[in-house]
Amino acid sequence: MIEEAEKTPTAELFAQYVAPTYGRFGIFPARGDGAVVWDEDGKRYLDFGGGVAVSSLGHAHPALLEVFRRQPAELVHSSNLYQPRNQALLAKTLVEKVVGIPGKCFFSNSGAEANETLIKLSRRYGIVAPGPGGRSRHEIISFSRSFHGRTTGGMAATGQKKIRQGFGPLMAGFKHLPYNDIAALNDGIEDQTVAVLLEPVQGEGGIHVASAEFLSAASKICRERDLLLLFDEVQCGMGRCGAINGWHAVGDTLAIVPDAISWAKGLGGGYPVGAAWFKDRPAGDGRLCDLLEPGSHGSTYGGSPLASAVAKAVIDTILADGLAGEAARLGEKIIAEAGSWGSPLVTEVRGRGLMLGFQLDAEAVANCPGFEASGRTPALFVIDALHAAGLLTVPAGTDVVRWLPPLVVGDAEVDEALSLMSAVLDQLIGS
């Protein structure tokens, strides 16, 4: 049976044995090095999808190889009924070197789990810090185009109908307001509101950057009205946007102070790990960072010795090698170069650092030869052509091509990617 499986094409194995939960491309990765991957046939690709912002250190990075060599020989897993030192060291790194604000951390396995943790923290806070008349608060405000995961709570928080439809009734207690609209946020808060959840830079929603004014206002409003300010940094954190934290790449770090943060994706550099940070601040008769007491929350694999060692190595490398600063520099270079193309297919390039979105003109793409016959969305039509040319990217909605290369990418690879994309855009319009 093993020999038979080895002879079966990968596509057939997926079709027969893997649930069809993803719209998969016909690409079969086999190995990688840095910002490059090769498929089963040996074709080379520049990886500017980065596992959807996961492969922060690229492929086969020496720092991660060393952890995978050393840590499994010592301890892979330990129950969270015990106290593995690696988890405490990772928490210390997140609190002191990443956030820089006193607090404590909880560890899980994914961004969806990390956001569920923020939801539970908010609900608990609404009980210990009730509203008028002593009534508990439960409502969480999130925003249009947001994405917070595919669990039932994450879907309810997400401001995209396409993510939520077909799974109702979803968890109640969420309100979706316009992004970057201070007046709408002020007016949308009610007695039952307990928290505001937002991505400083929206990823799945099309790469939209919060304004510094909006983040500062949200922080001020939350302080004045006793709401928790929750930052979903699952995709935009860990150096991706040109600063170690996404919100640091957007606005005044002194005027913007979150109460809790979620991370995943780039935190593990490819290894599954999620985390949440809670600020050390009053919460009823206790502290917010201690609100989820024993028995209230948990994750069997969260913060394992191996996962913690990997995540700490990722953070240490990003900080020591100045990768966030390089992301900021390269992002500015990409936006400037792409803006000079004058392609009728691209109306805007937006984002921060190496979290960039190429906004397509859907009508212009629809007029390209072969588009109608392809049956693809504008984004997928362009991405298929980029893949054929050897550049891996991912979509954000129907009309945005997203670039999320590893933070270790260099100028030569960025120049190659820009050249490939420019040529593909010209080819698609027949010029």
VMD Tcl script that draws the C-alpha trace (Angstrom):
set ca {
  {0.00 0.00 0.00}
  {2.87 2.38 0.76}
  {4.46 1.78 -2.62}
  {1.08 2.26 -4.33}
  {0.55 5.60 -2.55}
  {4.02 6.74 -3.53}
  {3.16 6.21 -7.21}
  {-0.18 8.04 -6.99}
  {-0.07 11.67 -8.18}
  {-0.42 14.15 -5.33}
  {-3.52 15.73 -6.88}
  {-5.28 12.36 -6.87}
  {-4.37 11.76 -3.22}
  {-5.86 15.13 -2.28}
  {-9.00 14.47 -4.28}
  {-9.55 11.10 -2.63}
  {-8.45 11.68 0.95}
  {-8.40 15.39 1.84}
  {-11.56 17.38 2.60}
  {-12.21 20.07 -0.04}
  {-12.14 23.01 2.37}
  {-9.66 25.03 0.30}
  {-9.67 26.31 -3.27}
  {-6.23 24.87 -3.97}
  {-3.92 25.88 -6.80}
  {-2.30 23.18 -8.92}
  {1.06 23.69 -7.24}
  {2.84 20.92 -5.34}
  {5.63 22.32 -3.13}
  {8.44 19.92 -2.31}
  {11.24 21.93 -0.69}
  {12.29 25.48 0.06}
  {15.26 27.67 0.90}
  {14.90 31.27 2.05}
  {12.33 32.99 -0.15}
  {12.38 30.27 -2.83}
  {10.46 27.01 -3.15}
  {10.61 24.21 -5.70}
  {7.73 21.96 -6.70}
  {7.75 18.19 -7.22}
  {8.99 18.65 -10.79}
  {11.81 20.96 -9.76}
  {10.21 24.20 -10.96}
  {11.48 27.21 -9.01}
  {9.14 29.81 -7.50}
  {9.73 33.02 -5.62}
  {7.55 32.62 -2.54}
  {5.78 35.97 -2.12}
  {2.80 34.33 -0.45}
  {4.87 33.22 2.52}
  {2.33 30.63 3.63}
  {-0.07 33.59 4.00}
  {2.23 35.63 6.24}
  {3.44 32.55 8.15}
  {6.97 31.93 6.86}
  {8.51 34.99 8.52}
  {12.04 33.54 8.36}
  {11.49 31.85 5.02}
  {12.30 28.21 4.44}
  {15.06 26.17 6.13}
  {16.31 29.08 8.24}
  {19.37 28.07 10.32}
  {17.85 29.41 13.57}
  {14.80 27.16 13.19}
  {16.81 24.17 12.00}
  {18.87 24.44 15.17}
  {15.73 24.44 17.36}
  {14.33 21.42 15.52}
  {17.66 19.63 15.95}
  {18.05 20.39 19.65}
  {14.65 20.70 21.33}
  {13.03 17.37 20.27}
  {15.99 15.59 21.86}
  {15.14 17.28 25.15}
  {11.35 17.68 25.41}
  {8.65 18.07 22.74}
  {5.53 18.26 24.89}
  {4.66 18.86 28.51}
  {1.21 19.17 30.01}
  {0.16 22.68 30.97}
  {-0.46 21.25 34.43}
  {3.31 21.66 34.76}
  {5.64 24.62 34.17}
  {7.96 24.10 31.17}
  {10.62 26.83 31.26}
  {10.51 27.49 27.50}
  {6.93 28.75 27.77}
  {7.84 31.22 30.52}
  {10.84 32.47 28.53}
  {8.65 33.02 25.45}
  {6.10 34.91 27.54}
  {8.87 37.10 28.97}
  {10.10 37.86 25.45}
  {6.62 38.81 24.25}
  {5.91 41.02 27.24}
  {9.27 42.78 27.45}
  {10.67 42.79 23.90}
  {7.54 42.81 21.73}
  {4.76 44.66 23.58}
  {6.87 46.55 26.08}
  {3.92 46.89 28.48}
  {3.53 44.81 31.67}
  {1.14 41.88 31.26}
  {0.90 38.12 30.88}
  {0.47 35.65 28.02}
  {-1.66 32.65 27.11}
  {-0.57 30.18 24.43}
  {-2.58 28.22 21.88}
  {-2.03 26.79 18.40}
  {-3.52 29.25 15.91}
  {-4.82 32.72 15.29}
  {-8.42 31.59 15.56}
  {-7.71 30.16 19.02}
  {-5.90 33.33 20.05}
  {-8.90 35.42 19.01}
  {-11.29 33.10 20.83}
  {-9.17 33.82 23.89}
  {-9.71 37.57 23.44}
  {-13.44 36.99 23.08}
  {-13.57 34.97 26.32}
  {-11.45 37.54 28.11}
  {-13.89 40.27 27.04}
  {-16.95 38.33 28.15}
  {-15.35 37.71 31.54}
  {-14.39 41.37 31.85}
  {-17.99 42.35 31.15}
  {-19.04 40.37 34.22}
  {-16.44 41.69 36.66}
  {-16.76 45.26 35.32}
  {-20.51 45.51 34.57}
  {-22.39 48.36 32.97}
  {-25.18 50.61 34.25}
  {-27.39 48.99 36.87}
  {-24.83 46.25 37.46}
  {-25.80 44.46 34.22}
  {-23.01 42.41 32.64}
  {-21.65 43.56 29.30}
  {-20.96 41.23 26.39}
  {-21.03 43.07 23.04}
  {-17.82 43.26 21.02}
  {-17.46 45.78 18.23}
  {-15.47 44.76 15.17}
  {-15.30 46.23 11.69}
  {-16.27 45.80 8.06}
  {-13.88 43.69 5.97}
  {-12.29 42.28 9.14}
  {-11.21 38.67 9.53}
  {-10.77 37.01 12.93}
  {-10.83 33.28 12.18}
  {-13.13 30.45 11.16}
  {-14.26 29.15 14.54}
  {-17.84 30.02 15.45}
  {-16.70 32.93 17.60}
  {-14.15 34.10 15.03}
  {-16.74 34.00 12.26}
  {-19.20 35.99 14.36}
  {-16.52 38.63 14.94}
  {-15.56 38.74 11.26}
  {-17.03 41.60 9.22}
  {-17.42 39.63 5.99}
  {-20.70 37.96 5.05}
  {-18.97 35.41 2.81}
  {-17.15 34.03 5.86}
  {-20.24 33.86 8.05}
  {-22.89 32.63 5.63}
  {-24.09 29.05 5.83}
  {-23.20 28.47 9.49}
  {-25.92 30.24 11.42}
  {-27.03 30.93 13.95}
  {-23.66 32.32 14.96}
  {-22.62 33.49 18.40}
  {-24.55 36.62 19.34}
  {-23.06 39.80 20.74}
  {-21.05 41.25 17.85}
  {-21.54 44.52 15.99}
  {-19.71 45.43 12.77}
  {-18.96 49.10 12.11}
  {-17.17 50.93 9.27}
  {-13.37 50.72 9.52}
  {-11.50 53.97 10.12}
  {-14.71 55.82 11.05}
  {-14.27 57.50 14.45}
  {-17.79 58.93 14.56}
  {-19.35 55.53 13.80}
  {-17.32 53.97 16.60}
  {-18.34 56.63 19.09}
  {-22.01 56.35 18.14}
  {-22.00 52.55 18.02}
  {-21.06 52.00 21.66}
  {-23.97 51.01 23.91}
  {-24.42 50.02 27.55}
  {-23.75 46.34 26.72}
  {-20.54 47.06 24.77}
  {-17.44 45.67 26.46}
  {-14.66 45.63 23.84}
  {-13.42 46.85 20.46}
  {-11.61 44.27 18.30}
  {-9.62 45.38 15.26}
  {-6.72 44.60 12.94}
  {-4.31 47.55 12.72}
  {-3.78 46.41 9.13}
  {-6.56 44.27 7.66}
  {-5.30 41.25 5.74}
  {-8.01 39.01 4.32}
  {-10.24 42.04 3.84}
  {-7.95 43.48 1.16}
  {-4.93 45.09 2.91}
  {-6.49 48.16 4.49}
  {-4.42 50.21 6.95}
  {-6.00 51.84 9.97}
  {-5.26 55.54 10.20}
  {-3.18 56.77 13.12}
  {-6.08 59.02 14.03}
  {-8.48 56.11 14.15}
  {-6.25 53.95 16.34}
  {-5.52 56.84 18.69}
  {-9.22 57.69 18.93}
  {-10.15 54.04 19.53}
  {-7.60 53.85 22.35}
  {-8.90 57.08 23.91}
  {-12.56 56.04 23.58}
  {-11.88 52.66 25.18}
  {-10.08 54.25 28.13}
  {-12.82 56.83 28.68}
  {-15.73 54.37 28.35}
  {-14.10 51.40 30.13}
  {-13.90 49.14 27.09}
  {-11.15 46.69 26.24}
  {-9.12 47.55 23.15}
  {-8.21 44.28 21.42}
  {-5.65 44.13 18.59}
  {-5.69 41.18 16.20}
  {-2.05 41.08 15.09}
  {-2.25 37.53 13.74}
  {-1.25 38.61 10.24}
  {0.13 42.13 10.65}
  {2.35 41.52 13.70}
  {5.85 40.17 14.27}
  {7.70 42.62 12.04}
  {5.62 42.14 8.92}
  {4.47 45.74 8.64}
  {7.83 47.35 9.24}
  {7.73 47.41 13.05}
  {7.63 44.56 15.54}
  {3.94 45.35 16.17}
  {1.48 46.23 13.45}
  {0.09 49.18 15.35}
  {3.60 50.60 15.79}
  {3.87 50.79 11.99}
  {0.67 52.84 11.84}
  {0.57 55.47 14.55}
  {1.79 57.09 17.77}
  {2.82 54.24 20.04}
  {2.34 56.39 23.13}
  {-1.24 57.35 22.29}
  {-2.25 53.82 21.25}
  {-2.32 51.33 24.13}
  {-4.10 47.98 23.68}
  {-5.52 45.89 26.51}
  {-5.01 42.55 24.77}
  {-3.33 41.26 21.60}
  {-3.57 38.07 19.56}
  {-0.73 36.58 17.48}
  {-0.07 33.51 15.35}
  {1.11 33.04 11.73}
  {4.57 34.68 11.63}
  {5.10 34.06 15.35}
  {5.97 30.43 14.63}
  {7.70 30.88 11.28}
  {5.80 27.85 9.97}
  {5.32 25.93 13.19}
  {1.77 26.09 14.64}
  {1.66 28.43 17.60}
  {-0.77 31.12 18.76}
  {-0.55 33.54 21.64}
  {-2.51 36.23 23.44}
  {-1.22 39.00 25.69}
  {-3.30 40.63 28.44}
  {-2.34 43.98 29.96}
  {-1.66 44.23 33.68}
  {-4.46 46.66 34.59}
  {-7.42 46.71 36.97}
  {-10.41 44.47 36.21}
  {-13.10 44.59 38.87}
  {-11.48 43.58 42.14}
  {-8.54 41.95 40.35}
  {-6.21 42.33 37.37}
  {-7.02 41.82 33.68}
  {-3.95 39.63 33.18}
  {-5.23 37.25 35.89}
  {-8.88 37.22 34.81}
  {-8.77 33.82 33.09}
  {-8.12 31.77 36.21}
  {-7.58 27.97 36.39}
  {-10.43 26.08 34.75}
  {-11.69 29.03 32.69}
  {-9.60 28.45 29.57}
  {-6.96 26.12 28.19}
  {-5.21 24.52 25.22}
  {-3.67 21.06 25.38}
  {-0.80 21.76 23.00}
  {-0.54 25.50 23.63}
  {2.94 26.70 24.56}
  {4.61 23.30 24.32}
  {8.37 23.25 24.92}
  {8.99 22.82 21.18}
  {6.49 25.46 20.05}
  {7.79 27.92 22.61}
  {11.42 27.37 21.59}
  {10.53 27.88 17.93}
  {8.55 31.07 18.56}
  {11.28 32.55 20.77}
  {13.88 31.81 18.09}
  {11.69 33.55 15.50}
  {11.27 36.68 17.64}
  {14.95 36.76 18.61}
  {15.99 36.52 14.95}
  {13.56 39.22 13.78}
  {14.88 41.58 16.46}
  {18.58 40.72 16.19}
  {18.66 40.90 12.38}
  {16.60 44.08 12.10}
  {14.07 42.34 9.84}
  {11.22 44.71 10.70}
  {13.26 47.70 9.54}
  {14.17 45.88 6.34}
  {10.49 45.10 5.77}
  {9.70 48.81 6.05}
  {12.44 49.73 3.57}
  {11.52 47.06 1.05}
  {7.83 47.87 1.32}
  {8.48 51.49 0.40}
  {10.63 50.33 -2.51}
  {7.92 48.00 -3.82}
  {5.19 50.64 -3.59}
  {7.35 53.21 -5.38}
  {8.39 50.84 -8.17}
  {4.92 49.40 -8.74}
  {3.49 52.90 -8.77}
  {5.76 53.77 -11.71}
  {4.42 50.99 -13.93}
  {1.28 52.81 -14.97}
  {-0.46 49.49 -15.55}
  {-4.17 49.87 -16.32}
  {-4.79 46.67 -14.35}
  {-3.57 48.07 -10.99}
  {-5.21 51.11 -9.44}
  {-3.32 51.21 -6.13}
  {-0.65 49.46 -4.08}
  {-1.30 49.80 -0.35}
  {-0.15 48.38 2.95}
  {2.83 48.60 5.26}
  {6.18 46.84 5.12}
  {5.90 43.42 3.50}
  {2.11 43.23 3.87}
  {1.02 44.72 0.55}
  {-2.06 44.62 -1.62}
  {-2.21 45.31 -5.35}
  {-5.72 46.64 -5.97}
  {-6.89 45.47 -9.38}
  {-9.27 47.28 -11.70}
  {-11.83 44.49 -12.02}
  {-13.30 45.90 -15.23}
  {-9.89 46.23 -16.88}
  {-8.97 42.67 -15.90}
  {-12.32 41.45 -17.24}
  {-11.37 42.87 -20.65}
  {-8.14 40.85 -20.78}
  {-8.00 38.04 -23.36}
  {-8.94 34.74 -21.78}
  {-10.50 36.18 -18.63}
  {-14.10 35.21 -19.37}
  {-13.18 31.68 -20.37}
  {-11.10 31.23 -17.21}
  {-14.09 31.42 -14.87}
  {-11.78 33.02 -12.30}
  {-12.11 36.16 -10.20}
  {-9.87 39.06 -11.27}
  {-7.40 38.28 -8.46}
  {-7.20 34.57 -9.25}
  {-6.87 35.26 -13.00}
  {-3.81 37.44 -12.37}
  {-2.40 35.08 -9.73}
  {-2.65 32.08 -12.07}
  {-0.50 34.01 -14.56}
  {1.98 34.96 -11.84}
  {2.26 31.34 -10.77}
  {2.95 30.28 -14.33}
  {5.74 32.86 -14.41}
  {7.25 31.52 -11.18}
  {5.92 33.99 -8.58}
  {3.75 32.66 -5.73}
  {1.20 35.12 -4.35}
  {-2.20 34.89 -2.67}
  {-5.51 36.74 -3.12}
  {-7.34 38.98 -0.66}
  {-10.96 38.88 -1.76}
  {-11.87 38.94 -5.44}
  {-9.78 41.86 -6.66}
  {-6.59 42.21 -4.59}
  {-3.28 40.40 -5.15}
  {-1.44 40.11 -1.85}
  {2.32 40.08 -1.36}
  {3.49 38.53 1.92}
  {7.09 37.43 1.30}
  {9.34 36.14 4.08}
  {10.97 38.89 6.12}
  {14.37 37.51 5.06}
  {13.74 38.43 1.41}
  {16.45 40.56 -0.18}
  {16.67 43.31 -2.79}
  {17.57 40.91 -5.60}
  {14.49 38.78 -4.96}
  {12.24 41.84 -4.65}
  {13.62 43.15 -7.96}
  {12.96 39.77 -9.58}
  {9.40 39.69 -8.23}
  {8.71 43.22 -9.45}
  {10.06 42.35 -12.87}
  {7.96 39.19 -13.08}
  {4.76 40.94 -12.04}
  {5.29 43.87 -14.38}
  {5.87 41.49 -17.29}
  {2.80 39.41 -16.41}
  {0.55 42.48 -16.23}
  {1.81 43.60 -19.66}
  {1.28 40.10 -21.04}
  {-2.29 39.92 -19.77}
  {-3.34 43.09 -21.60}
  {-1.51 41.92 -24.71}
  {1.13 44.66 -24.80}
}
mol new
graphics top color blue
foreach p $ca { graphics top sphere $p radius 0.5 }
foreach p [lrange $ca 0 end-1] q [lrange $ca 1 end] { graphics top cylinder $p $q radius 0.2 }
display resetview
